[in-house]
Amino acid sequence: MSQQVDDSDLEGLVNDVIHGDRNALAKLFDHYRDRLWRIVQFRMDRRLVGRVDADDVLQEAYLDAEKRIEHFLHDSPESFFIWLRLIVNQTLIDVHRRHLGTQARDASRERSLSGGWSAESTSFSLSHHLLGEMTSPSQAALKAELAEQLNLALEGMGHLDREVLALRHFEELTNSETARALGISEQAASLRYVRAISRLRKILEALPGFRDRFPK
């Protein structure tokens, strides 16, 4: 479990990081560890489950953050958490490339949206987590069919709307953090989230068998 830091101490620790204090970096990384772990779990390709541990990804990301500590203000001057999220995502993309090789999704495409993920990658993660753990033999065919239909439906949403949905609902970012991560206004992030949730509800209701598997 991560060690929480009082809100009153956060600003001081961030200021210490700006001045190169690696102890402050360690405290802040540990403070945000649970949130960063959820991001890794959401974004990790299912082919890596059992092969790559989320904690190992976070350890690698922390070491990278130490190397890049002097670049914090240049990379993300408005939010320390968004800076850590960027590093974690870039680390995970590198992990995908190392383990999946030519099967990995193209890294340049995955970094196409403010250091984030490609439309294909986000749709895949959304589909997997919406379908949940349907793993029994009797569910396998249904899951594959629903996944294909869900991916097609999600592709009908705008790329930015999908990202807002992923960040707000699955990565559990605040509206303000989502706006910063995507480089849009908070009002735009809020409006897109409401629209995306409404669109998602209609998509799920239209999928045969989905309502029975996931009642409201």
VMD Tcl script that draws the C-alpha trace (Angstrom):
set ca {
  {0.00 0.00 0.00}
  {1.30 3.45 -0.88}
  {2.21 5.97 1.79}
  {-0.10 8.97 1.63}
  {1.19 12.52 1.93}
  {-0.90 15.29 3.43}
  {-2.23 17.74 0.85}
  {-0.51 20.53 2.73}
  {2.84 18.84 2.10}
  {2.39 18.14 -1.61}
  {3.35 21.59 -2.86}
  {6.51 21.60 -0.77}
  {7.55 18.16 -2.01}
  {6.96 19.14 -5.63}
  {9.11 22.22 -5.08}
  {11.83 19.97 -3.64}
  {11.63 17.77 -6.76}
  {12.09 20.86 -8.93}
  {15.35 21.42 -7.07}
  {16.46 17.84 -7.70}
  {15.51 16.23 -4.38}
  {15.24 12.50 -5.10}
  {13.89 11.72 -1.63}
  {10.94 14.01 -2.36}
  {10.47 12.23 -5.68}
  {10.35 8.87 -3.90}
  {7.73 10.15 -1.43}
  {5.52 11.56 -4.17}
  {5.83 8.47 -6.36}
  {4.79 6.33 -3.41}
  {1.91 8.70 -2.69}
  {0.57 8.22 -6.23}
  {1.53 4.54 -6.58}
  {-2.00 3.13 -6.27}
  {-3.32 5.47 -8.98}
  {-0.38 4.71 -11.26}
  {-0.87 0.96 -10.68}
  {-4.49 1.21 -11.85}
  {-3.32 2.97 -15.02}
  {-0.86 0.16 -15.78}
  {-3.55 -2.46 -15.16}
  {-5.94 -0.69 -17.51}
  {-3.45 -0.07 -20.32}
  {-1.44 -3.30 -20.25}
  {-1.95 -5.56 -23.26}
  {-3.74 -8.76 -22.18}
  {-0.98 -10.82 -23.85}
  {1.38 -9.61 -21.14}
  {-0.78 -10.72 -18.22}
  {1.20 -13.29 -16.26}
  {4.40 -12.26 -18.00}
  {4.78 -8.71 -16.75}
  {3.99 -7.50 -13.25}
  {2.52 -4.01 -12.82}
  {4.85 -3.35 -9.89}
  {7.87 -4.07 -12.11}
  {6.57 -1.54 -14.65}
  {6.22 1.04 -11.88}
  {9.74 0.33 -10.61}
  {11.14 0.88 -14.10}
  {9.07 4.06 -14.44}
  {10.40 5.36 -11.13}
  {14.00 4.83 -12.23}
  {13.21 6.71 -15.44}
  {11.64 9.54 -13.41}
  {14.86 9.80 -11.41}
  {16.82 10.21 -14.64}
  {14.40 12.85 -15.92}
  {13.85 14.75 -12.69}
  {15.50 17.89 -14.04}
  {13.07 17.90 -17.00}
  {9.89 17.99 -14.90}
  {9.15 21.68 -15.44}
  {9.71 21.36 -19.18}
  {7.66 18.15 -19.59}
  {4.65 18.99 -17.41}
  {4.90 22.24 -15.44}
  {1.26 22.26 -14.33}
  {0.89 18.87 -12.67}
  {3.36 16.50 -11.04}
  {0.93 13.58 -11.23}
  {0.41 14.10 -14.97}
  {4.20 14.06 -15.38}
  {4.40 10.73 -13.56}
  {1.51 9.36 -15.62}
  {3.34 10.34 -18.82}
  {6.48 8.51 -17.71}
  {4.52 5.42 -16.64}
  {2.71 5.28 -19.99}
  {5.94 5.68 -21.94}
  {7.54 2.95 -19.83}
  {4.61 0.63 -20.52}
  {4.87 1.29 -24.25}
  {8.55 0.31 -24.09}
  {7.61 -2.84 -22.14}
  {5.07 -3.74 -24.85}
  {7.72 -3.33 -27.53}
  {10.30 -5.43 -25.67}
  {7.96 -8.33 -24.89}
  {5.79 -8.39 -27.98}
  {8.38 -7.37 -30.56}
  {6.84 -7.11 -34.01}
  {3.44 -7.89 -32.48}
  {3.53 -4.69 -30.43}
  {1.42 -1.77 -31.50}
  {3.49 0.96 -33.17}
  {4.96 3.20 -30.47}
  {4.80 6.36 -32.57}
  {1.05 5.89 -33.00}
  {0.58 5.10 -29.32}
  {2.20 8.41 -28.39}
  {0.09 10.36 -30.82}
  {-2.15 12.08 -28.28}
  {-0.27 14.16 -25.69}
  {2.04 11.27 -24.88}
  {-0.96 8.97 -24.66}
  {-2.27 5.97 -26.56}
  {-3.56 5.32 -30.03}
  {-7.28 5.03 -30.76}
  {-6.85 1.29 -31.39}
  {-5.09 0.75 -28.08}
  {-7.66 2.71 -26.07}
  {-10.56 0.88 -27.73}
  {-8.90 -2.45 -26.92}
  {-8.44 -1.53 -23.25}
  {-11.99 -0.19 -22.94}
  {-13.44 -3.31 -24.55}
  {-11.48 -5.67 -22.32}
  {-12.45 -3.94 -19.09}
  {-16.07 -3.49 -20.07}
  {-16.38 -7.18 -20.88}
  {-14.64 -8.15 -17.66}
  {-13.47 -11.64 -16.87}
  {-15.54 -13.88 -19.13}
  {-13.12 -16.80 -19.15}
  {-15.12 -20.03 -19.01}
  {-15.31 -22.15 -22.21}
  {-19.02 -21.41 -22.54}
  {-18.31 -17.68 -22.39}
  {-15.32 -17.60 -24.73}
  {-17.28 -17.46 -27.99}
  {-19.70 -14.87 -26.61}
  {-16.84 -12.73 -25.32}
  {-15.07 -12.80 -28.68}
  {-18.26 -11.85 -30.50}
  {-19.10 -9.07 -28.07}
  {-15.54 -7.76 -28.14}
  {-15.65 -7.44 -31.93}
  {-19.00 -5.65 -31.82}
  {-17.91 -3.41 -28.96}
  {-14.67 -2.43 -30.69}
  {-16.55 -1.48 -33.84}
  {-19.01 0.60 -31.81}
  {-16.25 2.32 -29.85}
  {-14.49 3.23 -33.07}
  {-17.60 5.23 -33.94}
  {-16.83 7.57 -31.03}
  {-14.39 10.42 -31.50}
  {-10.79 9.69 -30.50}
  {-10.76 12.45 -27.92}
  {-14.10 11.34 -26.46}
  {-12.71 7.81 -26.04}
  {-9.64 9.16 -24.29}
  {-11.70 11.31 -21.94}
  {-13.82 8.27 -21.11}
  {-10.75 6.12 -20.48}
  {-9.03 8.73 -18.32}
  {-12.06 9.70 -16.25}
  {-13.82 6.35 -15.86}
  {-11.00 3.78 -15.89}
  {-7.79 5.61 -15.02}
  {-9.87 7.58 -12.48}
  {-8.34 10.97 -13.24}
  {-10.16 14.08 -12.11}
  {-11.69 16.38 -14.71}
  {-8.86 18.85 -14.15}
  {-6.19 16.16 -14.58}
  {-7.90 14.85 -17.70}
  {-7.92 18.33 -19.21}
  {-4.21 18.75 -18.48}
  {-3.31 15.32 -19.83}
  {-5.12 16.00 -23.11}
  {-4.31 19.69 -23.43}
  {-7.94 20.84 -23.47}
  {-10.00 23.09 -21.23}
  {-11.72 21.71 -18.15}
  {-15.09 22.71 -19.61}
  {-14.34 20.79 -22.80}
  {-13.19 17.75 -20.81}
  {-16.38 17.80 -18.74}
  {-18.67 18.13 -21.76}
  {-16.86 15.37 -23.63}
  {-17.10 13.04 -20.63}
  {-20.86 13.52 -20.29}
  {-21.27 12.95 -24.02}
  {-19.01 9.88 -24.00}
  {-20.82 8.27 -21.06}
  {-24.18 8.81 -22.77}
  {-22.84 7.35 -26.01}
  {-21.32 4.39 -24.20}
  {-24.61 3.58 -22.49}
  {-26.38 3.50 -25.85}
  {-23.63 1.30 -27.30}
  {-23.89 -1.23 -24.47}
  {-27.68 -1.36 -24.62}
  {-27.51 -2.14 -28.33}
  {-25.23 -5.17 -27.92}
  {-27.15 -8.49 -27.88}
  {-26.68 -10.30 -24.57}
  {-24.67 -7.50 -23.05}
  {-27.48 -6.16 -20.88}
  {-28.10 -9.60 -19.40}
  {-24.41 -10.06 -18.57}
  {-24.05 -6.54 -17.15}
  {-27.31 -5.37 -15.56}
  {-27.60 -1.76 -14.48}
}
mol new
graphics top color blue
foreach p $ca { graphics top sphere $p radius 0.5 }
foreach p [lrange $ca 0 end-1] q [lrange $ca 1 end] { graphics top cylinder $p $q radius 0.2 }
display resetview
